[in-house]
């Protein structure tokens, strides 16, 4: 009987009249994690998708900068298996779609700013400060700058880190020229304040000169000359007679002001000369012979 049934089945299969039973329907795999609480059991700090080959930890780094604990980095394939995505996205993250179940970092008191130094500005009475902060301080602090024991200003600018260090370079304004100040810096955030940096003494630059020193020199071989020169107010002085000499004026730093000196030999027979210097730098000279006058002129720039 068995042999007869086998033969019948073989014939039906050969004729294509026996249809195979349909396969059982495949069931969709259940979600690996139903919520962040379950995900945290395997990944305590949450997960971030892997970045490009150039920087595979990019999204994990962003999470740390945004105030989250460093998450586990997963390949895109593994990361994409965590569904539904909206349930796991991290609110408050820069890229919530690439950070699932991020966990905020606890606030920490910032460390004392490192490598603090102060140098006088070369162009004003201000002082240039430099100090550093390691990457990862959370919440990001602000910096209170103290001058002679009193709060001068608060520096809030954040800079891109290099080699895992933030380097800050604030300027301290409102200082007097040629004055010594004592300065220190305190880092501060919502968790508290750091210990102050060591105090640094710095002396501001001398006040820049606001005038030119203009000097005239007249030469008179005969010993009997008249000299006409422009004075500091722009008027003309006549020195008569004279055997030569030097005259100095402090003139304002204005552009296109004309200053001059003319040396006239009253005997009309001997040599004369003139010279002009500005802050010790010669800007004009001239000489004459046989009783002619020597003339020097200069226009400020």
C-alpha positions as CSV (number, residue, x, y, z in Angstrom):
1,X,0.0,0.0,0.0
2,X,2.8,2.4,0.9
3,X,4.5,1.6,-2.3
4,X,1.4,2.3,-4.3
5,X,0.9,5.7,-2.5
6,X,4.5,6.7,-3.2
7,X,4.1,5.9,-6.8
8,X,0.9,8.1,-7.0
9,X,2.7,11.0,-5.3
10,X,5.6,10.7,-7.7
11,X,3.3,10.7,-10.7
12,X,1.4,13.8,-9.4
13,X,4.6,15.7,-8.8
14,X,5.9,14.8,-12.2
15,X,2.7,16.1,-13.8
16,X,2.9,19.3,-11.7
17,X,-0.4,18.6,-10.1
18,X,0.8,18.5,-6.5
19,X,1.1,22.1,-5.0
20,X,3.5,22.6,-2.1
21,X,1.9,23.9,1.1
22,X,2.4,27.7,1.5
23,X,5.2,28.6,3.9
24,X,4.3,29.9,7.3
25,X,4.1,33.7,7.6
26,X,7.3,35.2,9.0
27,X,6.8,37.2,12.2
28,X,8.3,40.6,12.7
29,X,11.0,40.6,15.3
30,X,10.0,42.4,18.5
31,X,11.8,45.6,19.4
32,X,15.0,45.0,21.2
33,X,14.3,47.9,23.6
34,X,10.9,49.2,24.5
35,X,12.1,52.4,26.2
36,X,15.3,54.2,27.4
37,X,15.2,52.4,30.7
38,X,15.7,49.1,29.0
39,X,18.3,50.5,26.7
40,X,20.3,51.9,29.6
41,X,20.7,48.4,31.0
42,X,23.0,47.6,28.1
43,X,24.2,51.1,27.3
44,X,24.2,53.1,30.5
45,X,25.1,56.4,28.8
46,X,22.8,56.0,25.7
47,X,24.0,55.5,22.1
48,X,25.2,57.7,19.3
49,X,25.5,56.8,15.6
50,X,29.0,56.4,14.2
51,X,30.2,59.4,12.2
52,X,32.2,59.5,9.0
53,X,35.5,57.7,8.7
54,X,37.2,61.0,9.2
55,X,35.7,61.4,12.7
56,X,33.7,58.3,13.8
57,X,33.1,59.7,17.3
58,X,31.7,63.0,16.0
59,X,28.2,62.6,17.3
60,X,29.4,61.2,20.6
61,X,31.7,64.3,20.9
62,X,28.8,66.6,20.2
63,X,26.8,64.9,23.0
64,X,29.6,65.5,25.5
65,X,29.8,69.2,24.4
66,X,26.0,69.5,24.8
67,X,26.3,68.3,28.4
68,X,25.6,64.5,28.1
69,X,27.6,61.6,29.3
70,X,29.7,60.0,26.5
71,X,27.4,57.6,24.7
72,X,28.3,54.2,23.1
73,X,29.0,54.6,19.4
74,X,27.1,52.2,17.2
75,X,27.3,51.6,13.5
76,X,24.5,53.0,11.4
77,X,23.1,49.5,10.8
78,X,22.9,48.7,14.5
79,X,21.7,52.2,15.5
80,X,18.9,52.1,12.9
81,X,17.5,48.9,14.4
82,X,16.5,50.8,17.5
83,X,12.8,51.7,16.8
84,X,10.6,53.6,16.9
85,X,13.2,56.4,16.6
86,X,11.0,59.2,18.1
87,X,10.8,57.3,21.4
88,X,14.5,57.3,21.9
89,X,15.6,60.7,20.6
90,X,17.3,62.9,23.2
91,X,15.7,66.2,23.8
92,X,18.1,69.1,24.2
93,X,20.8,67.4,22.1
94,X,22.3,69.2,19.1
95,X,21.4,66.2,16.9
96,X,18.7,64.4,18.8
97,X,18.1,62.1,15.8
98,X,21.6,60.7,16.2
99,X,21.7,60.4,20.0
100,X,19.3,58.0,21.7
101,X,18.6,58.1,25.4
102,X,21.4,60.5,26.2
103,X,22.0,61.0,29.9
104,X,22.8,64.5,31.2
105,X,26.1,64.9,33.0
106,X,25.9,66.0,36.6
107,X,27.0,69.6,37.2
108,X,30.6,70.0,38.4
109,X,32.5,72.8,40.0
110,X,34.9,74.1,37.3
111,X,38.6,73.7,37.8
112,X,40.9,76.7,38.3
113,X,41.8,78.2,34.9
114,X,45.3,76.9,33.9
115,X,48.4,78.7,32.6
116,X,47.2,82.1,33.5
117,X,49.3,85.1,32.3
118,X,48.9,88.8,31.7
119,X,50.7,91.1,29.3
120,X,50.2,94.8,28.6
121,X,48.7,95.7,25.2
122,X,51.1,97.4,22.8
123,X,48.4,99.7,21.4
124,X,46.5,100.9,24.4
125,X,46.3,100.9,28.2
126,X,44.5,97.5,28.1
127,X,46.0,94.2,29.3
128,X,45.9,90.9,27.4
129,X,45.0,87.8,29.5
130,X,45.5,84.2,28.5
131,X,44.2,81.1,30.4
132,X,43.0,77.6,29.5
133,X,40.2,75.2,30.4
134,X,40.2,71.4,29.6
135,X,37.4,70.1,27.4
136,X,34.5,68.5,29.2
137,X,33.8,70.9,32.0
138,X,30.0,71.0,32.5
139,X,28.1,73.3,32.7
140,X,30.5,75.4,30.6
141,X,31.8,78.2,33.0
142,X,32.1,81.9,32.6
143,X,35.2,83.7,33.9
144,X,35.2,86.5,36.4
145,X,38.2,88.8,36.0
146,X,39.4,90.6,39.1
147,X,41.6,93.7,39.1
148,X,43.2,94.8,42.4
149,X,40.8,92.6,44.3
150,X,37.6,93.9,42.6
151,X,35.5,92.3,39.9
152,X,36.4,94.1,36.6
153,X,34.4,92.0,34.1
154,X,33.0,88.6,33.2
155,X,34.2,86.8,30.1
156,X,31.6,84.6,28.5
157,X,32.9,83.9,25.0
158,X,33.4,80.2,24.1
159,X,36.1,79.2,21.7
160,X,36.7,76.0,19.7
161,X,39.0,73.7,21.6
162,X,42.4,72.5,20.2
163,X,44.1,69.4,21.5
164,X,41.3,69.0,24.0
165,X,41.9,72.4,25.5
166,X,40.0,75.7,25.3
167,X,42.3,78.8,25.2
168,X,40.8,82.1,26.2
169,X,42.3,85.5,25.4
170,X,40.2,88.3,26.9
171,X,41.2,92.0,27.1
172,X,40.9,94.1,30.2
173,X,39.9,97.7,29.4
174,X,39.5,100.9,31.4
175,X,43.0,101.0,32.9
176,X,45.4,103.9,33.3
177,X,48.7,104.2,31.5
178,X,51.9,103.4,33.3
179,X,50.1,101.8,36.2
180,X,50.7,98.4,37.9
181,X,47.7,96.2,38.5
182,X,47.2,92.8,40.2
183,X,44.9,90.4,38.4
184,X,43.4,87.0,38.8
185,X,40.6,84.9,37.3
186,X,37.9,82.7,38.8
187,X,35.8,80.2,36.8
188,X,32.1,80.0,37.7
189,X,29.1,78.0,36.7
190,X,25.8,76.9,38.4
191,X,27.6,74.3,40.5
192,X,30.0,76.8,42.1
193,X,33.2,78.7,41.6
194,X,36.8,77.5,41.2
195,X,39.7,78.6,43.3
196,X,41.3,81.8,41.9
197,X,44.3,81.6,39.6
198,X,47.6,82.9,41.1
199,X,47.7,86.7,41.1
200,X,49.8,88.3,38.4
201,X,51.1,91.8,38.5
202,X,51.2,93.7,35.2
203,X,52.2,97.3,34.3
204,X,50.3,99.0,31.5
205,X,52.2,100.7,28.8
206,X,53.3,104.4,28.9
207,X,50.8,106.9,27.5
208,X,51.6,107.5,23.9
209,X,53.0,110.8,23.0
210,X,50.3,113.1,21.6
211,X,52.7,115.6,20.0
212,X,55.7,115.7,17.7
213,X,59.0,117.3,18.9
214,X,59.9,119.6,16.1
215,X,63.5,121.0,16.1
216,X,64.9,123.7,13.9
217,X,68.7,124.3,13.5
218,X,70.0,127.3,11.6
219,X,73.6,127.8,10.5
220,X,75.0,131.3,9.8
221,X,78.7,131.6,8.7
222,X,78.7,135.4,9.0
223,X,77.3,135.4,12.4
224,X,74.7,138.0,11.3
225,X,71.6,136.3,10.0
226,X,67.8,136.6,10.3
227,X,65.8,133.5,10.9
228,X,62.1,133.1,10.2
229,X,60.5,129.9,11.5
230,X,57.0,128.5,12.1
231,X,56.2,128.1,15.8
232,X,54.0,125.5,17.5
233,X,50.8,127.5,17.0
234,X,51.4,127.9,13.3
235,X,52.5,131.5,13.5
236,X,55.9,132.9,12.5
237,X,58.8,133.9,14.8
238,X,61.6,136.2,13.6
239,X,65.0,135.9,15.2
240,X,67.1,138.8,14.1
241,X,70.0,139.1,14.2
242,X,71.5,135.8,15.1
243,X,74.6,133.7,14.4
244,X,72.5,130.5,14.2
245,X,71.0,128.3,16.8
246,X,68.4,125.6,17.7
247,X,64.7,126.0,18.5
248,X,62.4,123.3,19.7
249,X,58.6,123.1,19.7
250,X,56.0,120.5,20.6
251,X,53.4,120.5,17.8
252,X,50.1,118.7,17.5
253,X,49.9,115.4,15.6
254,X,47.8,116.7,12.7
255,X,48.1,115.8,9.1
256,X,49.1,118.3,6.4
257,X,50.4,121.0,8.7
258,X,53.2,123.1,7.1
259,X,56.3,124.0,9.1
260,X,59.4,125.9,7.8
261,X,62.5,127.8,8.6
262,X,64.4,130.3,6.4
263,X,67.9,131.5,7.2
264,X,68.9,134.9,5.6
265,X,72.5,136.2,5.7
266,X,72.2,139.9,6.5
267,X,75.7,140.5,4.9
268,X,74.6,138.9,1.7
269,X,78.0,137.2,1.3
270,X,78.3,134.1,3.6
271,X,76.9,130.6,3.6
272,X,73.7,129.6,5.5
273,X,72.1,126.3,6.3
274,X,69.0,124.8,7.9
275,X,67.8,121.5,9.3
276,X,64.5,120.1,10.6
277,X,64.0,117.0,12.8
278,X,60.8,115.4,13.9
279,X,61.1,113.3,17.1
280,X,64.8,113.1,16.4
281,X,64.4,112.0,12.8
282,X,65.8,114.4,10.1
283,X,63.0,115.3,7.7
284,X,64.6,118.2,5.8
285,X,68.0,120.0,5.3
286,X,69.3,122.6,3.0
287,X,72.3,124.9,2.6
288,X,73.3,127.9,0.4
289,X,76.5,129.9,-0.4
290,X,77.4,133.4,-1.5
291,X,74.8,135.2,0.6
292,X,71.7,133.2,-0.6
293,X,69.0,132.1,1.9
294,X,68.6,128.6,3.1
295,X,65.0,127.3,3.3
296,X,63.7,124.1,4.8
297,X,60.0,123.1,4.8
298,X,58.0,120.0,6.0
299,X,54.4,118.9,5.8
300,X,53.2,116.6,8.5
301,X,51.7,113.2,7.3
